[in-house]
Amino acid sequence: MDHLSLSPGSDAQALGQRSRNAVWHPCTRLRPDDDAVPLAIVRGVGPWLHDADGRRYFDATSSWWVNLFGHANPRINAALASQLETLEHVMLAGCTHAPAVELAERLSELTGGALGNVFYASDGASAVEIALKMSFHYWRNTGLPAKREFVCLRHGYHGETVGALAVTDVEVFRDAYDPLIRRAHVVMSPDARQAAPGESAADVAARALAELETLLRERAGQIAALIVEPLVQGAAGMAMYDPSYLDGARALCDRYRIHLIADEIAVGCGRTGTFFAWEQSRAGEAPLPAHLWPDFLCLSKGISGGYLPLSLVLSRPEIQRAFVADELARSFLHSHSYTGNPLACRAALATLDLFAQDDVLARNRERAHWL
């Protein structure tokens, strides 16, 4: 991000300088002799951000793609204020609470019950790592411990923790840490921009599926899961592809007994015209049949309306059943202290309410038409 040049004596300049001295900012290049400071934001209202000097900026990035319904949304604010009066946090190991239960139930309903269990986390990379670990552990619990390899798409992005970097093929994020990473198989992306003269997006998807099948045929006994960003690869430059790739990938994963992980962290929550991008894998068929959903679906970013860190992994019921046993080693022992935080879950429920009450997806289709 290019930083704004502010007058040396301004409040925004002063706060930005304090931040520069005290905060190590993410995804920010540190240059010698660079006196630029980060933009000091003090207030957000609707789509607008206000700095410490009273300037107003249009939040065209949705604050890193998380803010769906504007800053200080009164309905989400009210839901959070109500939750603050009752329960701010409780550990989810051995305890539960209504917002976590209701959110899991409502998200499962949006998949027609095909994905029936929700595992909560804090951020997108955590959700990806949870799905990878669940897949590996599932195969171990079901007597196939050799299935420990993963497959990702060329130029795919799934996060920047060490585990998530294993399935991320964006060099600027990955290469410095390559010695730490257990690398995945990288296969052709269905990115429609690769079309040769006379080729359609569906033709590119077919070529990518053929390459994927070659790998799966050779390594099915060792591969645990394929992970994809449905319809749009964000860090690849908003690379879009034909939905037929999702149908083909589902069929191949079924044929070779491999899990399919849909990373909807950036593309879910209505970003592509349906609540889940995966819903477009079978055009015109609604609701989507249960067998066509992925085995795992990761959500984050917009699910809490941009208010609080929250991510989650939806999975098929048979995945969870493989972890039901007396032996502790068969349990999925993954946790973090704020798993399923009630405030974050309540913000997510208020976000789902906005989708339902305002018929957001239908209104978005109207906007898309004139845009």
KOLKE-120064 format. One record per residue (C-alpha): x, y, z. Coordinates in steps of 0.2 Angstrom, whole numbers, padded with zeros to 4 digits, always signed. Example, Ala and Ser with C-alpha at 12.3 -4.5 7.8 and 13.67 -1.06 7.14 Angstrom:
! KOLKE-120064
+0062-0022+0039/+0068-0005+0036/
END
This chain:
! KOLKE-120064
+0000+0000+0000/+0006+0017-0004/+0006+0028+0011/-0002+0046+0011/+0010+0061+0014/+0003+0071+0028/+0008+0087+0035/+0022+0085+0048/+0012+0094+0062/-0005+0085+0059/-0013+0073+0072/-0014+0059+0059/+0005+0061+0055/+0009+0060+0074/-0002+0045+0077/+0005+0037+0061/+0023+0040+0067/+0019+0032+0084/+0012+0017+0075/+0028+0016+0064/+0039+0016+0080/+0029+0004+0090/+0019-0008+0078/+0026-0020+0065/+0014-0018+0051/+0009-0034+0041/+0012-0034+0022/+0022-0018+0023/+0039-0016+0015/+0052-0008+0027/+0063+0004+0018/+0079+0013+0024/+0076+0032+0025/+0058+0030+0022/+0048+0043+0032/+0031+0038+0026/+0018+0034+0040/+0003+0023+0040/-0014+0031+0038/-0021+0034+0055/-0039+0030+0055/-0050+0035+0070/-0067+0032+0065/-0077+0022+0052/-0095+0025+0046/-0103+0015+0032/-0091+0014+0018/-0080+0028+0024/-0065+0029+0035/-0060+0045+0044/-0042+0050+0049/-0036+0059+0064/-0036+0076+0054/-0054+0074+0048/-0051+0068+0031/-0063+0055+0023/-0058+0040+0013/-0068+0027+0003/-0064+0010+0010/-0063+0001-0007/-0054-0014+0000/-0067-0017+0013/-0053-0017+0026/-0045-0032+0019/-0061-0039+0011/-0069-0042+0028/-0082-0027+0029/-0098-0032+0020/-0111-0020+0027/-0101-0005+0031/-0092+0001+0047/-0102+0004+0063/-0117-0005+0056/-0131-0001+0068/-0139-0019+0067/-0122-0028+0070/-0118-0015+0084/-0135-0018+0093/-0132-0037+0092/-0114-0035+0099/-0120-0023+0113/-0133-0036+0118/-0121-0050+0118/-0109-0040+0129/-0122-0039+0143/-0123-0058+0144/-0107-0067+0139/-0091-0061+0132/-0081-0077+0132/-0081-0095+0138/-0069-0109+0133/-0077-0121+0120/-0068-0136+0127/-0081-0144+0138/-0093-0129+0137/-0104-0122+0124/-0115-0106+0121/-0130-0101+0111/-0121-0090+0098/-0109-0104+0093/-0123-0117+0092/-0135-0106+0082/-0121-0101+0070/-0116-0119+0066/-0134-0124+0064/-0138-0109+0052/-0122-0112+0041/-0126-0131+0040/-0144-0126+0034/-0136-0116+0020/-0128-0131+0013/-0144-0141+0015/-0136-0151+0029/-0123-0158+0018/-0109-0150+0029/-0115-0154+0046/-0101-0150+0058/-0092-0133+0062/-0075-0132+0069/-0071-0114+0075/-0055-0104+0073/-0049-0086+0072/-0042-0083+0055/-0041-0089+0037/-0024-0098+0038/-0030-0107+0054/-0045-0113+0046/-0035-0120+0031/-0023-0129+0043/-0037-0136+0052/-0044-0143+0036/-0027-0150+0031/-0025-0158+0049/-0042-0165+0049/-0040-0173+0032/-0023-0181+0037/-0030-0187+0053/-0046-0194+0046/-0036-0205+0034/-0025-0211+0048/-0040-0215+0059/-0048-0225+0045/-0032-0236+0042/-0024-0226+0028/-0010-0217+0036/+0000-0216+0020/-0012-0203+0013/-0002-0187+0020/+0001-0177+0004/-0009-0162-0002/-0013-0154-0019/-0015-0136-0023/-0017-0125-0039/-0003-0115-0047/-0003-0098-0040/-0016-0103-0027/-0016-0093-0010/-0022-0101+0007/-0013-0091+0020/+0004-0087+0027/+0007-0098+0042/+0019-0112+0039/+0006-0125+0037/-0005-0114+0025/+0011-0110+0015/+0013-0128+0011/-0002-0126-0001/+0001-0108-0006/+0010-0106-0023/+0013-0087-0022/+0032-0085-0022/+0033-0068-0013/+0025-0076+0002/+0032-0093+0002/+0050-0093-0004/+0059-0086+0011/+0052-0099+0022/+0053-0114+0009/+0066-0124+0021/+0052-0124+0034/+0038-0130+0023/+0031-0147+0018/+0028-0144+0000/+0012-0149-0009/+0009-0155-0027/+0006-0140-0038/-0006-0143-0053/-0012-0132-0067/-0024-0119-0062/-0040-0118-0073/-0037-0099-0074/-0047-0094-0090/-0034-0081-0095/-0023-0096-0101/-0035-0099-0115/-0027-0102-0132/-0035-0094-0148/-0051-0103-0150/-0052-0110-0133/-0066-0107-0120/-0064-0105-0101/-0072-0123-0100/-0058-0129-0112/-0045-0122-0100/-0054-0131-0085/-0054-0147-0095/-0035-0146-0098/-0032-0142-0080/-0043-0157-0074/-0034-0169-0086/-0017-0164-0077/-0025-0166-0060/-0031-0183-0065/-0014-0189-0070/-0007-0184-0053/-0021-0192-0044/-0020-0208-0054/-0001-0210-0049/-0002-0204-0031/-0020-0208-0025/-0013-0219-0011/-0003-0205-0004/-0014-0190-0007/-0025-0184+0007/-0034-0169-0001/-0035-0156-0015/-0038-0138-0009/-0045-0125-0021/-0051-0107-0021/-0068-0109-0029/-0071-0099-0045/-0059-0085-0041/-0040-0086-0036/-0038-0070-0027/-0019-0068-0025/-0016-0074-0043/-0024-0057-0048/-0042-0061-0047/-0040-0076-0059/-0058-0082-0063/-0062-0099-0070/-0076-0110-0077/-0087-0118-0064/-0086-0135-0073/-0069-0136-0065/-0077-0138-0048/-0089-0152-0054/-0074-0161-0062/-0063-0159-0047/-0077-0166-0036/-0079-0181-0048/-0060-0185-0048/-0059-0184-0029/-0073-0196-0027/-0065-0208-0040/-0048-0208-0032/-0054-0207-0014/-0047-0190-0010/-0054-0176+0001/-0059-0159-0007/-0056-0143+0003/-0065-0127-0003/-0056-0112+0003/-0070-0099+0003/-0061-0087+0015/-0060-0073+0001/-0074-0079-0010/-0088-0084+0002/-0101-0074+0010/-0109-0068-0006/-0094-0062-0014/-0097-0071-0031/-0116-0070-0031/-0121-0085-0021/-0118-0086-0002/-0105-0100-0005/-0095-0099-0022/-0096-0118-0022/-0115-0117-0025/-0111-0112-0043/-0103-0129-0047/-0119-0136-0054/-0127-0121-0063/-0145-0120-0061/-0147-0135-0049/-0153-0128-0033/-0152-0134-0019/-0135-0142-0023/-0136-0161-0020/-0127-0166-0005/-0114-0177-0014/-0108-0162-0024/-0102-0152-0009/-0084-0152-0004/-0078-0162+0011/-0072-0147+0020/-0077-0128+0017/-0067-0114+0025/-0074-0097+0029/-0067-0082+0037/-0066-0063+0032/-0084-0057+0029/-0092-0070+0040/-0092-0058+0055/-0096-0043+0045/-0078-0036+0048/-0080-0034+0066/-0070-0048+0075/-0058-0062+0070/-0068-0078+0066/-0065-0092+0055/-0072-0109+0054/-0072-0126+0045/-0088-0135+0039/-0086-0153+0036/-0096-0168+0031/-0104-0178+0046/-0094-0194+0041/-0078-0184+0044/-0082-0181+0062/-0088-0199+0064/-0070-0205+0061/-0064-0196+0077/-0077-0205+0088/-0067-0217+0099/-0061-0221+0116/-0042-0218+0112/-0036-0200+0115/-0025-0201+0100/-0040-0203+0088/-0047-0186+0094/-0044-0170+0085/-0034-0161+0098/-0033-0143+0090/-0038-0128+0099/-0035-0110+0103/-0040-0099+0118/-0054-0089+0109/-0061-0103+0099/-0080-0099+0095/-0079-0083+0104/-0098-0078+0108/-0095-0060+0102/-0088-0065+0086/-0102-0078+0083/-0115-0065+0088/-0108-0053+0075/-0108-0068+0062/-0126-0071+0066/-0131-0053+0064/-0122-0054+0047/-0132-0069+0042/-0148-0059+0048/-0143-0045+0036/-0141-0057+0021/-0159-0064+0025/-0169-0049+0030/-0162-0038+0016/-0162-0051+0002/-0144-0046-0001/-0140-0059-0014/-0155-0054-0025/-0151-0035-0023/-0132-0039-0027/-0138-0047-0044/-0147-0031-0048/-0132-0021-0044/-0121-0032-0054/-0132-0030-0069/-0130-0011-0070/-0112-0011-0064/
END
